[in-house]
Amino acid sequence: MAEQQQDLLGDSSYNAGLLEHLESLPPEAREKWPKDFAALCDIYENELAAMALEPEQARHISLRLLLALASYGGGRIFYLPKADRLRQALRDRQIWQEFKGHNHEALARKYNLTVPRIYAIVREQVALHRANVQPKLPF
């Protein structure tokens, strides 16, 4: 649904004018925003700078990322797991994307896991994918 919303809004929802407006908000307006907004902006900017982006480009991309996050989760509360759990979830997703139906042993070696654990990860990822694309029946 978020993708549909982005398509409906088009590219103009993320134009440079909007980003410049965000940067020029008066301090009293920025103080009303949660401090987490500023922290997220700093985190994104620092990570992008660590990837050798120019400071101006890092600031611009960090604001675009925050706008994308706000369009997805703005106004609602959602859970963000701790870094270790998120890394594990990303690893599991990567394993599922690399899974070809017969490469359990190669994946186990690559990710330093057991073959039964690879089977379990693939099974979990298939269930998650199915839940996303196939809604539950009401009964």
NUKOLMI-472407 format. One record per residue: residue in one letter; z negated, y, x negated of N, C-alpha, C, O in turn. Coordinates in Angstrom, 2 decimals, decimal comma, always signed. Example, Ala and Ser with C-alpha at 12.3 -4.5 7.8 and 13.67 -1.06 7.14 Angstrom:
BEGIN
- residuo;n_w;n_v;n_u;ca_w;ca_v;ca_u;c_w;c_v;c_u;o_w;o_v;o_u
- A;-7,80;-5,69;-13,19;-7,80;-4,50;-12,30;-7,80;-3,30;-13,20;-8,46;-3,32;-14,24
- S;-7,08;-2,25;-12,85;-7,14;-1,06;-13,67;-7,87;+0,03;-12,90;-8,04;+1,14;-13,41
// end
This chain:
BEGIN
- residuo;n_w;n_v;n_u;ca_w;ca_v;ca_u;c_w;c_v;c_u;o_w;o_v;o_u
- M;+0,00;-1,19;-0,81;+0,00;+0,00;+0,00;+0,00;+1,26;-0,86;+0,64;+2,25;-0,52
- A;-0,72;+1,21;-1,97;-0,75;+2,36;-2,87;+0,65;+2,67;-3,38;+1,02;+3,83;-3,55
- E;+1,45;+1,60;-3,63;+2,81;+1,82;-4,09;+3,63;+2,50;-3,00;+4,44;+3,38;-3,30
- Q;+3,43;+2,10;-1,73;+4,13;+2,74;-0,64;+3,74;+4,21;-0,55;+4,60;+5,07;-0,33
- Q;+2,45;+4,50;-0,72;+2,00;+5,89;-0,66;+2,64;+6,70;-1,78;+3,06;+7,84;-1,55
- Q;+2,73;+6,14;-2,97;+3,36;+6,86;-4,06;+4,83;+7,11;-3,74;+5,34;+8,19;-4,00
- D;+5,52;+6,10;-3,17;+6,92;+6,27;-2,81;+7,08;+7,36;-1,77;+8,02;+8,14;-1,84
- L;+6,17;+7,42;-0,80;+6,25;+8,43;+0,24;+6,05;+9,83;-0,33;+6,69;+10,78;+0,10
- L;+5,14;+9,93;-1,30;+4,87;+11,22;-1,91;+5,94;+11,61;-2,92;+6,17;+12,80;-3,17
- G;+6,58;+10,61;-3,50;+7,62;+10,88;-4,48;+7,06;+11,37;-5,79;+5,85;+11,48;-5,96
- D;+7,95;+11,67;-6,71;+7,54;+12,13;-8,03;+6,89;+13,50;-7,99;+6,14;+13,84;-8,90
- S;+7,17;+14,30;-6,95;+6,64;+15,65;-6,91;+5,13;+15,68;-6,80;+4,51;+16,71;-7,08
- S;+4,50;+14,56;-6,39;+3,05;+14,54;-6,29;+2,39;+14,59;-7,66;+1,20;+14,87;-7,76
- Y;+3,15;+14,33;-8,71;+2,60;+14,33;-10,06;+3,31;+15,36;-10,94;+3,46;+15,14;-12,14
- N;+3,75;+16,47;-10,37;+4,51;+17,42;-11,16;+3,60;+18,23;-12,08;+2,39;+18,26;-11,92
- A;+4,22;+18,88;-13,04;+3,47;+19,63;-14,04;+2,71;+20,80;-13,42;+1,62;+21,13;-13,89
- G;+3,25;+21,42;-12,38;+2,56;+22,53;-11,73;+1,21;+22,12;-11,18;+0,24;+22,86;-11,29
- L;+1,15;+20,94;-10,59;-0,11;+20,43;-10,06;-1,10;+20,21;-11,19;-2,28;+20,54;-11,06
- L;-0,63;+19,66;-12,29;-1,52;+19,40;-13,43;-2,03;+20,71;-14,02;-3,20;+20,81;-14,38
- E;-1,16;+21,72;-14,11;-1,59;+23,01;-14,63;-2,64;+23,63;-13,71;-3,59;+24,27;-14,18
- H;-2,48;+23,43;-12,42;-3,44;+23,95;-11,45;-4,81;+23,30;-11,65;-5,84;+23,98;-11,57
- L;-4,83;+22,00;-11,91;-6,10;+21,31;-12,14;-6,82;+21,88;-13,35;-8,04;+22,05;-13,34
- E;-6,05;+22,17;-14,40;-6,67;+22,69;-15,62;-7,19;+24,11;-15,45;-8,08;+24,54;-16,18
- S;-6,63;+24,86;-14,47;-7,02;+26,26;-14,31;-8,05;+26,47;-13,21;-8,28;+27,61;-12,80
- L;-8,67;+25,40;-12,72;-9,70;+25,56;-11,69;-10,86;+26,37;-12,26;-11,23;+26,20;-13,42
- P;-11,43;+27,25;-11,45;-12,57;+28,03;-11,95;-13,77;+27,13;-12,23;-13,90;+26,07;-11,62
- P;-14,63;+27,53;-13,15;-15,78;+26,69;-13,53;-16,65;+26,30;-12,35;-17,15;+25,17;-12,31
- E;-16,86;+27,20;-11,37;-17,72;+26,85;-10,24;-17,12;+25,72;-9,41;-17,85;+24,92;-8,82
- A;-15,79;+25,64;-9,35;-15,16;+24,53;-8,61;-15,31;+23,24;-9,40;-15,56;+22,18;-8,82
- R;-15,15;+23,34;-10,71;-15,29;+22,13;-11,54;-16,72;+21,61;-11,54;-16,92;+20,40;-11,65
- E;-17,72;+22,49;-11,42;-19,10;+22,05;-11,40;-19,42;+21,23;-10,16;-20,34;+20,41;-10,18
- K;-18,66;+21,44;-9,09;-18,91;+20,70;-7,85;-18,36;+19,27;-7,94;-18,79;+18,39;-7,19
- W;-17,43;+19,06;-8,84;-16,89;+17,72;-9,01;-17,92;+16,88;-9,74;-18,72;+17,41;-10,51
- P;-17,91;+15,59;-9,52;-18,85;+14,74;-10,26;-18,59;+14,84;-11,77;-17,47;+15,03;-12,22
- K;-19,67;+14,71;-12,51;-19,54;+14,76;-13,97;-18,68;+13,60;-14,47;-18,11;+13,65;-15,56
- D;-18,60;+12,55;-13,66;-17,78;+11,40;-14,06;-16,32;+11,77;-14,21;-15,61;+11,17;-15,02
- F;-15,84;+12,77;-13,44;-14,45;+13,21;-13,57;-14,17;+13,69;-14,98;-13,20;+13,28;-15,61
- A;-15,04;+14,55;-15,48;-14,88;+15,07;-16,84;-14,99;+13,94;-17,85;-14,24;+13,91;-18,84
- A;-15,92;+13,01;-17,62;-16,09;+11,89;-18,55;-14,83;+11,02;-18,56;-14,36;+10,61;-19,63
- L;-14,29;+10,73;-17,39;-13,06;+9,92;-17,32;-11,92;+10,63;-18,04;-11,15;+10,00;-18,77
- C;-11,82;+11,91;-17,82;-10,77;+12,68;-18,48;-10,91;+12,58;-20,00;-9,93;+12,36;-20,71
- D;-12,13;+12,74;-20,50;-12,39;+12,64;-21,94;-12,08;+11,24;-22,46;-11,49;+11,08;-23,53
- I;-12,48;+10,22;-21,71;-12,23;+8,83;-22,13;-10,74;+8,58;-22,24;-10,26;+8,07;-23,25
- Y;-9,99;+8,95;-21,18;-8,54;+8,76;-21,20;-7,91;+9,52;-22,36;-7,08;+8,99;-23,09
- E;-8,31;+10,77;-22,51;-7,74;+11,60;-23,56;-8,00;+11,02;-24,95;-7,10;+10,97;-25,78
- N;-9,24;+10,57;-25,19;-9,58;+9,99;-26,49;-8,82;+8,71;-26,75;-8,35;+8,48;-27,87
- E;-8,69;+7,87;-25,74;-7,94;+6,62;-25,92;-6,47;+6,89;-26,21;-5,87;+6,24;-27,06
- L;-5,91;+7,86;-25,50;-4,51;+8,21;-25,74;-4,32;+8,85;-27,11;-3,32;+8,60;-27,77
- A;-5,28;+9,65;-27,54;-5,21;+10,25;-28,87;-5,31;+9,16;-29,94;-4,67;+9,26;-30,99
- A;-6,11;+8,13;-29,68;-6,24;+7,02;-30,63;-4,92;+6,25;-30,73;-4,70;+5,53;-31,71
- M;-4,07;+6,39;-29,74;-2,76;+5,74;-29,75;-1,71;+6,66;-30,37;-0,51;+6,43;-30,23
- A;-2,18;+7,71;-31,07;-1,35;+8,65;-31,83;-0,50;+9,56;-30,95;+0,59;+9,97;-31,36
- L;-0,98;+9,88;-29,76;-0,29;+10,86;-28,93;-0,78;+12,26;-29,31;-1,92;+12,43;-29,74
- E;+0,08;+13,22;-29,14;-0,28;+14,61;-29,39;-1,35;+15,03;-28,39;-1,34;+14,54;-27,26
- P;-2,28;+15,92;-28,76;-3,36;+16,32;-27,84;-2,87;+16,83;-26,48;-3,45;+16,49;-25,45
- E;-1,81;+17,64;-26,48;-1,28;+18,17;-25,22;-0,72;+17,04;-24,35;-0,92;+17,02;-23,14
- Q;-0,03;+16,13;-24,98;+0,53;+14,99;-24,24;-0,59;+14,08;-23,74;-0,52;+13,57;-22,61
- A;-1,62;+13,86;-24,55;-2,76;+13,04;-24,14;-3,47;+13,66;-22,94;-3,87;+12,95;-22,02
- R;-3,63;+14,99;-22,95;-4,28;+15,66;-21,82;-3,44;+15,53;-20,55;-3,97;+15,26;-19,47
- H;-2,15;+15,71;-20,69;-1,24;+15,61;-19,54;-1,27;+14,19;-18,96;-1,36;+14,03;-17,74
- I;-1,19;+13,19;-19,80;-1,20;+11,80;-19,32;-2,56;+11,45;-18,73;-2,63;+10,75;-17,72
- S;-3,65;+11,93;-19,33;-4,97;+11,62;-18,78;-5,13;+12,20;-17,38;-5,72;+11,56;-16,51
- L;-4,60;+13,40;-17,15;-4,66;+13,97;-15,81;-3,78;+13,19;-14,82;-4,16;+13,02;-13,66
- R;-2,63;+12,73;-15,28;-1,77;+11,91;-14,40;-2,48;+10,61;-14,04;-2,40;+10,16;-12,89
- L;-3,16;+10,01;-15,00;-3,90;+8,77;-14,72;-5,02;+9,02;-13,72;-5,24;+8,21;-12,82
- L;-5,71;+10,14;-13,87;-6,77;+10,47;-12,91;-6,21;+10,73;-11,52;-6,82;+10,35;-10,53
- L;-5,05;+11,38;-11,44;-4,41;+11,59;-10,15;-4,01;+10,27;-9,51;-4,17;+10,08;-8,30
- A;-3,49;+9,35;-10,32;-3,13;+8,04;-9,79;-4,37;+7,29;-9,30;-4,34;+6,67;-8,24
- L;-5,45;+7,36;-10,07;-6,69;+6,73;-9,66;-7,23;+7,36;-8,38;-7,72;+6,65;-7,49
- A;-7,15;+8,67;-8,28;-7,63;+9,36;-7,08;-6,78;+9,01;-5,86;-7,31;+8,88;-4,76
- S;-5,47;+8,84;-6,06;-4,62;+8,49;-4,91;-4,89;+7,07;-4,45;-4,69;+6,74;-3,28
- Y;-5,36;+6,22;-5,36;-5,69;+4,84;-4,99;-7,10;+4,74;-4,42;-7,31;+4,14;-3,36
- G;-8,06;+5,31;-5,12;-9,46;+5,10;-4,73;-10,21;+6,34;-4,32;-11,42;+6,27;-4,11
- G;-9,53;+7,47;-4,21;-10,20;+8,71;-3,86;-10,91;+8,64;-2,51;-10,33;+8,20;-1,52
- G;-12,15;+9,07;-2,48;-12,91;+9,11;-1,25;-13,59;+7,82;-0,87;-14,27;+7,75;+0,16
- R;-13,43;+6,79;-1,68;-14,10;+5,53;-1,37;-14,79;+5,01;-2,62;-14,47;+5,40;-3,74
- I;-15,72;+4,15;-2,41;-16,48;+3,56;-3,50;-15,85;+2,22;-3,84;-15,57;+1,41;-2,96
- F;-15,62;+1,99;-5,12;-15,13;+0,69;-5,55;-15,85;+0,28;-6,82;-16,36;+1,11;-7,58
- Y;-15,89;-1,02;-7,02;-16,63;-1,60;-8,15;-15,74;-1,65;-9,38;-14,59;-2,09;-9,30
- L;-16,25;-1,20;-10,49;-15,58;-1,29;-11,77;-16,44;-2,17;-12,67;-17,56;-1,79;-13,01
- P;-15,94;-3,33;-13,05;-16,78;-4,25;-13,84;-17,04;-3,70;-15,24;-16,36;-2,79;-15,71
- K;-18,04;-4,28;-15,89;-18,34;-3,93;-17,28;-17,18;-4,37;-18,16;-16,37;-5,21;-17,76
- A;-17,11;-3,81;-19,34;-15,97;-4,02;-20,24;-15,73;-5,50;-20,55;-14,58;-5,94;-20,55
- D;-16,79;-6,28;-20,83;-16,60;-7,69;-21,17;-15,96;-8,46;-20,02;-15,05;-9,27;-20,23
- R;-16,43;-8,21;-18,82;-15,89;-8,90;-17,64;-14,45;-8,46;-17,38;-13,61;-9,27;-16,98
- L;-14,17;-7,19;-17,60;-12,81;-6,68;-17,41;-11,87;-7,28;-18,44;-10,74;-7,66;-18,11
- R;-12,33;-7,37;-19,69;-11,49;-8,00;-20,73;-11,19;-9,45;-20,38;-10,06;-9,92;-20,57
- Q;-12,19;-10,16;-19,85;-11,98;-11,55;-19,45;-10,98;-11,64;-18,30;-10,11;-12,51;-18,30
- A;-11,10;-10,75;-17,33;-10,17;-10,75;-16,20;-8,75;-10,44;-16,67;-7,79;-11,04;-16,18
- L;-8,61;-9,49;-17,60;-7,29;-9,17;-18,14;-6,73;-10,34;-18,94;-5,53;-10,63;-18,87
- R;-7,59;-11,01;-19,70;-7,16;-12,20;-20,44;-6,68;-13,29;-19,49;-5,64;-13,91;-19,71
- D;-7,46;-13,52;-18,43;-7,08;-14,54;-17,46;-5,75;-14,21;-16,79;-4,93;-15,10;-16,57
- R;-5,54;-12,94;-16,49;-4,27;-12,51;-15,89;-3,13;-12,73;-16,87;-2,04;-13,16;-16,47
- Q;-3,36;-12,44;-18,14;-2,34;-12,65;-19,17;-2,01;-14,14;-19,31;-0,85;-14,51;-19,44
- I;-3,02;-14,99;-19,28;-2,80;-16,43;-19,35;-1,92;-16,88;-18,20;-0,99;-17,66;-18,39
- W;-2,23;-16,39;-17,01;-1,44;-16,79;-15,83;+0,01;-16,31;-15,96;+0,92;-17,03;-15,57
- Q;+0,23;-15,11;-16,51;+1,58;-14,60;-16,68;+2,35;-15,40;-17,73;+3,57;-15,54;-17,62
- E;+1,65;-15,93;-18,73;+2,31;-16,71;-19,77;+2,45;-18,18;-19,39;+3,17;-18,93;-20,06
- F;+1,79;-18,60;-18,34;+1,81;-20,00;-17,92;+3,21;-20,38;-17,43;+3,79;-19,70;-16,59
- K;+3,74;-21,48;-17,96;+5,08;-21,94;-17,61;+5,07;-23,28;-16,87;+6,13;-23,83;-16,59
- G;+3,89;-23,80;-16,57;+3,79;-25,06;-15,86;+3,53;-26,26;-16,76;+3,12;-27,32;-16,28
- H;+3,76;-26,11;-18,04;+3,60;-27,23;-18,96;+3,01;-26,82;-20,32;+2,96;-27,63;-21,24
- N;+2,57;-25,58;-20,43;+2,10;-25,09;-21,72;+0,58;-24,88;-21,77;+0,10;-23,95;-22,41
- H;-0,16;-25,74;-21,10;-1,62;-25,63;-21,09;-2,21;-25,71;-22,49;-3,08;-24,92;-22,85
- E;-1,73;-26,66;-23,27;-2,29;-26,86;-24,62;-1,99;-25,67;-25,53;-2,85;-25,25;-26,30
- A;-0,79;-25,13;-25,44;-0,43;-23,97;-26,27;-1,28;-22,76;-25,89;-1,74;-22,02;-26,77
- L;-1,50;-22,56;-24,61;-2,34;-21,45;-24,17;-3,79;-21,66;-24,60;-4,47;-20,70;-24,99
- A;-4,27;-22,90;-24,55;-5,64;-23,19;-24,99;-5,80;-22,85;-26,47;-6,82;-22,28;-26,86
- R;-4,82;-23,21;-27,28;-4,88;-22,88;-28,71;-4,81;-21,36;-28,92;-5,58;-20,81;-29,70
- K;-3,89;-20,70;-28,23;-3,69;-19,26;-28,40;-4,95;-18,47;-28,04;-5,30;-17,52;-28,74
- Y;-5,61;-18,84;-26,96;-6,77;-18,08;-26,48;-8,11;-18,72;-26,85;-9,16;-18,28;-26,39
- N;-8,05;-19,77;-27,69;-9,26;-20,45;-28,16;-10,13;-20,93;-27,00;-11,34;-20,71;-26,98
- L;-9,49;-21,59;-26,03;-10,16;-22,14;-24,86;-9,83;-23,63;-24,76;-8,94;-24,12;-25,46
- T;-10,53;-24,33;-23,91;-10,23;-25,73;-23,69;-9,11;-25,85;-22,66;-8,88;-24,94;-21,87
- V;-8,42;-26,98;-22,68;-7,34;-27,23;-21,72;-7,89;-27,22;-20,29;-7,27;-26,62;-19,41
- P;-9,06;-27,86;-20,02;-9,60;-27,77;-18,65;-9,89;-26,33;-18,22;-9,73;-26,00;-17,04
- R;-10,30;-25,48;-19,15;-10,56;-24,08;-18,80;-9,25;-23,37;-18,45;-9,22;-22,54;-17,54
- I;-8,17;-23,68;-19,16;-6,86;-23,11;-18,83;-6,44;-23,54;-17,43;-5,96;-22,72;-16,64
- Y;-6,63;-24,83;-17,11;-6,32;-25,31;-15,75;-7,12;-24,52;-14,71;-6,58;-24,11;-13,68
- A;-8,41;-24,30;-14,98;-9,27;-23,57;-14,03;-8,81;-22,12;-13,88;-8,79;-21,59;-12,77
- I;-8,45;-21,48;-14,99;-7,99;-20,09;-14,94;-6,71;-19,99;-14,13;-6,57;-19,11;-13,28
- V;-5,77;-20,89;-14,37;-4,50;-20,88;-13,62;-4,77;-21,08;-12,13;-4,19;-20,41;-11,29
- R;-5,66;-22,02;-11,81;-6,01;-22,28;-10,42;-6,62;-21,03;-9,76;-6,28;-20,69;-8,63
- E;-7,53;-20,35;-10,48;-8,15;-19,13;-9,97;-7,12;-18,02;-9,77;-7,15;-17,31;-8,76
- Q;-6,21;-17,88;-10,71;-5,21;-16,82;-10,63;-4,21;-17,08;-9,49;-3,77;-16,15;-8,82
- V;-3,87;-18,33;-9,28;-2,98;-18,67;-8,16;-3,67;-18,32;-6,84;-3,04;-17,78;-5,93
- A;-4,96;-18,63;-6,74;-5,71;-18,32;-5,52;-5,78;-16,81;-5,30;-5,63;-16,34;-4,17
- L;-6,00;-16,04;-6,36;-6,04;-14,58;-6,24;-4,68;-14,03;-5,81;-4,60;-13,15;-4,96
- H;-3,63;-14,56;-6,41;-2,28;-14,11;-6,06;-1,97;-14,43;-4,60;-1,44;-13,60;-3,87
- R;-2,32;-15,63;-4,19;-2,07;-16,04;-2,82;-2,83;-15,15;-1,84;-2,29;-14,77;-0,80
- A;-4,07;-14,82;-2,17;-4,87;-13,95;-1,30;-4,27;-12,55;-1,17;-4,40;-11,91;-0,14
- N;-3,60;-12,09;-2,23;-2,98;-10,76;-2,21;-1,69;-10,73;-1,40;-1,40;-9,74;-0,73
- V;-0,93;-11,81;-1,44;+0,38;-11,79;-0,77;+0,36;-12,45;+0,61;+1,25;-12,22;+1,42
- Q;-0,64;-13,25;+0,87;-0,72;-13,97;+2,15;-2,03;-13,62;+2,84;-3,09;-14,10;+2,44
- P;-1,96;-12,77;+3,88;-3,20;-12,39;+4,55;-3,87;-13,57;+5,24;-3,22;-14,53;+5,63
- K;-5,20;-13,47;+5,36;-5,96;-14,53;+6,02;-5,70;-14,50;+7,52;-5,51;-13,43;+8,11
- L;-5,69;-15,66;+8,12;-5,57;-15,75;+9,56;-6,90;-15,40;+10,22;-7,95;-15,65;+9,64
- P;-6,87;-14,82;+11,40;-8,13;-14,36;+12,02;-9,06;-15,46;+12,49;-10,16;-15,15;+12,94
- F;-8,66;-16,71;+12,43;-9,55;-17,79;+12,91;-9,91;-18,73;+11,82;-10,65;-19,69;+12,05
// end
